[in-house]
């Protein structure tokens, strides 16, 4: 490995953007890729940095929410269109849309008009809060995680109970304390009342002002960058794509992954430009759980995986396909284990989940894991959410389906665009 690679690696290891675990991966990459061209190394690490929020694994959000006690509560299926509809409404608001966008010259001019001819941060914040509170949404209906994330990003606050009682609330798995109502930002706005905290480059030049910045880890971060981090937590798009997320997760698995995407008419499309609103943290954990299941059965030999995406106006279907694999157990032996229930809890309100596989009799079946009219009771039993609350027997819900062109186990995620 030449000197340039060592220098680049050293600079990267000093970056605040990488956690200790990710720095360990960089060291492993340097050791493994000593003969690889420096440009390729830089491309890989640039991708790592760009999406570093998404790389680390974590326990399901239901079990790991800061400041809340873990409780075994019944889980009832939540319609998957509600979450993206909420995030879409937030993105289209007159003021809340700037929670996920740097403010450009046109938007700054529009803000001044909306605020009575003059921009002031305090009035801007008031309107953001008013618009957010006016969104008609039952936060418990699609899960508290994303609603609370938005709420903390706007309003801040402290935890009222639990081991973190009295401490500032954080949002994102990276535990940001900074938010639109943070005392440091409010103090800055008193000195710069007519400057928005998150201007884009053109507006920075026009106003001769960089916007608000704050200490984060070992460096300074601009509020404009924080806004984009928040956007990455709520939207899949180019630069924060399905491929980006899975590729970063794959640092832990080292699968050979091929990506394919098409529309509902079979026309090939660019997977990196597929755009939809969702809880990106939860979706990332769902991807990770599927890859964990594949890892369990690959025996370090069968590492061929395909990610197939079908996109239409209303839904996104993501198949994570473990090639050259099949179920070795009989249909009647299927059961909902801890991993299946973990997947259900994560998927609730985010996506429907099913598994397609060949069984020992060489027949192919679709196994619905989480879909409408299902629930998990307080004892962990998976039931139909009908009047009698009948326990679900997996073998009784199998649907015979067309075999894949190759023998494979397919983890299928159906996501609503909420449009």
N, C-alpha and C positions, 0 to 999 in steps of 0.2 A: 504494500500500500504506500502510495507516494505521500510526500509532505503535505500537498494540498488537501488530501483527504483527512489527514490528521488534524490540520488546522481547522478545516470545516467542522469536523466532529467536535473539536474542543469548543468552538464557538457555539455550536448547537447545545452542548451539554451545559453551557452557562446560561442558556435561555430560560426565562421565567415561564415560558409557555409549556415546558415539558415537566411532567410529574416525575418522581423518582423511578416509578415503574417504566415509564417511557424512556428515560435516560438509560435504563438497563437494556432496553431493546436497541437503542442506538449503538451501544457498546457491542451488542451481539451482532448487529448488522455490519459494523466495521470489521469485526473479526471474520464474519462469514463471507463478506464481499470484497475481500482484499484485491481480487483481480478484476473487479467490475469497474467500468468507466465512471469517473467522478461525476459526470453529468447525470447518469442514472441514479447514483447515490443521492445527489441533491434533489432529484425529482421525487424520490421516495420519501425523503425526510421532509421536503416541503409539503407533501400531501399529509404527512403525519402531523406537522405543526398546524396546518390549516384546519384540521378536524380533531385537534387533540382533545376537545371536550368529549368526543364520542368514542374514544378508544378504550378506556378502562372499563372493565366489567364491574358490576355492582349487584347487590341483592335487589330483588324486586322493590319498586318504590313503595308498595303497600307495607313492606316490612321495614323500610329504612327511612321513613320520612322524619326529618329532623324535628325534634320537639314534640313528637307524638308517640303515644304508647302503642305497641303492637297488639292488636286484638283479633281474635278469630270471629269475624263477623260474616254473616251470609253475603254472598256475592250474587247479584241478579244480572242477567244479560242486559247490556246497555246498547242501544241502537248505534251503529258505527257512523252514522251521518251527523250526529249531534256535535261531536268534537270538532270536525273540520268546519262545520257551519259556524260555530262560535269563533274559531280562529279567523275564518274568512271575514266575519262581521267586524272583528277587531282590526283586521288589515284594511278594511274599506272605510273605517270611521274617518270623519273629517279631521280628528285630532289623534285618535289612537293609532292611525296608520303610521304615524311617525315613531311609534315604539320600535318598529322594525326597519326604518329607513333613515339614512343620513339625510339631513335637510339641505336641499339645493336652493339655488337662487329663486326659482319659481315658487317653490313651497314656502320659502321665507316671505316672499311678497304676499302670497295667499294668506299666510298666517297673520301678517300685519293687518290685512283687510278684515279677516274674521275677528280679530281682537280689537277692532275699533280704530284702525289706522296706525297703531304703534305696537311693535312686538315687545312684550315683557315676559320673562320666564314664569313669573308667578301666575300671570293670567293664563299662559299656555298650560301650565300644570293643572290649574283649576279646571280648565276645559277637558283635559285628558281624563281627570278623575270623574268629572260629571258624565262624560260619554261612556266611560267604562261601567260606572254604576247603572247607567241607563240600559245596558245590554240585557235583554230579557233571556236569561239562562238560569236553569236550576243547576248550580255548580255540583251538587251531589249526584246529579243524574248521569253525568259522564265521567265522574271521578274528580277528586279534589286536587290531584297533583298539578294539572296544567292550569286550572283556575287559580290556585294558590300561587303558582309561579308568576302568572301575570299580575296578580294582586300585589305580591311582594315587589316585583319590578317597578310597579307604579307607586305604591304606598309605603313600602318598607314595613316597619313595625318590629315588635319584639315578641318572643314566645311567651305565652301566658301560663304554660304548665310544662311538665316533663323536666328532664335533666338539663335542658337548655333554657329554663324559665328565666326571663329577664334579659336574655341575650338577643342581639339583633337577628332578625330573620334573614335567611339566606335563600338564594334561588339558584337553580342549576346544580348539577352534580359537582361542579367546580366551586360551589359554595361562595358565590359572589354576595357580598353585603351591599355593594353599591347599587343604588336605585334612583329613580326620578325624584324621590322625596328625601334623599339622604342629607343630613345636616351639612356635610362638606359641600355638596352641590348647591344647597340653598344659600350657604355663606358666599360661595363664588358668584352666584347670581345676583346677590346684593351689590357686588362690586361691578358686575357686568350685566345689568338688568335687561339690556336690549340684544344680548347675544344668545342664540340658542346653544345648548350644550353639545349638540352633535351635528355640526355643519359638515358638508362634503368639501372636497378640495376647492371647488370653484367659489363656494360661499366663504370659505376661509380666506381666500385671496381678496374677495370683495370687502369683507369686514376687517381684514388684517388681524384676525383673531383665530387661534387654533381650536377654540372650544374648551370644554372642561376636561381635565385629566386628573388622575388619582393614583395613589400607590396601590399596586397589586403584586403580591409576592415580592420579587426583588427588582421590580421595574416600575415604570409609569405606563398607565394605560389611558388612552383617550376614550371619552364617553361614546364617541362615534363608533369605536371598535366594539365596545360593550353592547351597543344596540345591534350590531351585526351578530354578535354571539347569541343574543336573545332570539334573533331571527332564525339562526341555525337550530335552535331548540324547538321551533314551532313550524318549520317549513322545509320540505324536501325540494331542492331546486338545483340548478347547475351551480357547481362549487360546493354543494352539500348534498350530493346525489346518493341514490341507492348504492351505486358502485363505490363511491367514496367511503361510505360507512362500512360496507362489508369488507372492502380492501383493508381498511384500518383494523377491523376486527381480525382479519385473516393473519395479521402478524403473530397471533397466538396459535394459529392452527396450521398454517403453511399448506393449505389446500391448493390444488390446481383449479382455479375458478374461471369458467367461461361465462360471459354475459350476453344475453340475447333479449331484445325487446321488440315488440310489434304492436300495432293497433288492433282493434277488434275485427278488421278486415284482412288481417294477415300481413299488412305492409310493415316492413322493417322500419323502426324508429330509433332515435338516439336515446339510450337509457339515461344518459347524463343530463338530458334536458327535461325529463319528466318532472312535473311540478305539482305538488299537492300539500295541503296543510295537515299536520298531525302532531302528536306528542312524540318528538324525535327521540327523546331519551328512552321512552318505553319501547318504541319500535326498534331501537338499537339493541335493547335487552332481549327482545323477542328474536331478532336475528341471531344474537349471541347464543341464546338457548337452543335454537335449531342447529347451529354449528356445533354446539356441545354434544348434541345427540348424534350428529354425524361422526364427530371425533370418537365417540364411544365405540363405534362399530367399524372404524376404518382400519384398525390394526396396523396403522402406519404403512399400509400397502395400497389400499384403495383410497386415493386422495382426489379423485376426479369429481368435481362439483360443477353444476350449472346453475346459474340464476336466470330464470326466465320471467320476463315481465310482459303482461298484456295490459294495455292502457286504453280506456275509452272515456267518453265524456263524464260518466258517472262513477266509475270504479277503477281501481288499480288491483290487478291480481299478480302477486309475486310468488313464484314457485322456487324454492330452494331444493335442488335436486341432487341426491347422492346417487351417482351412477354406479352400475354394476352391484347393486345391493337389493335385498328383499327381506321381508319378514320371515323369520324362521319358526315362529310360533303359530299354532292353530288359531283360527278366528275366535273360538270359544274361550281362549286363554287371555284375550285382551282385557286390560283393566286400566283404570285411570290411576296412575302412580303419582308420586309427589311432583315429578317433573311436569307431567301433564297438567296438574292443578296449578302449578307455578305459572305455566304458560297461559292457562285460562285467565288467571288473575291479572297478568300483564296485558293480555290481549283485550280485556273487557273495555269496550268503548273505543278501542283503537282499530281492531280488525277481527274478522272471523277466521277461524283456524280449522284446517282439516289436513289429514295425511292420506296420501294415495300410495299403495304398495302392492306388490305381488306377494301372495301367500304360498305356503307349501304345495297347495294343489294347483299352482300355476294360474290361479284366477286373480284378477286385479280388483281391488275394492277401494272405495273412498270411505274414510273413517272420519265423521264429523267430530271435532274436538270441542269447539266453542262456536255456537251459533244461536240464533234467536230461540227463545223459550227454554233457556237453560239456566241453572243456578248451582251454586255450591252452598250447602247448608253449613251451620255452625260446627258440625262434626266433620266437615270435609267431604261429605257424600255428594256426588254429582247427580242432580235430579232434573227432571223436566219441570219447568215453572208453570205447571197447570194446577188445577184445583187439588188433585190428589197428590201432587209432588212426588210422582213415581221415580224411584231410582233408575238411572240410565244404565242399561247393560250394553257395553260397547258392541258386542257381536250382533245385537238386535238392530243396531242403527247403521250397519255397513251397507253401502250402496255399490252394486257391481258397476264397474266402469271400464272404459277402453284402456287396454294396456299401453304403457309408454313405448315409444319406438325402441328404447333400451330398457333392460331391467333396472329398476330404480325405486328408491323411496323418496317421495316428494312431500315436502312441508309447504302447504299452500296457505297464503295469507291474502284475504280479501279486504281491501281498504276502500272506504268511500271518499270521494273527493268533496262531498258536501256541497256540490254546486246545484 
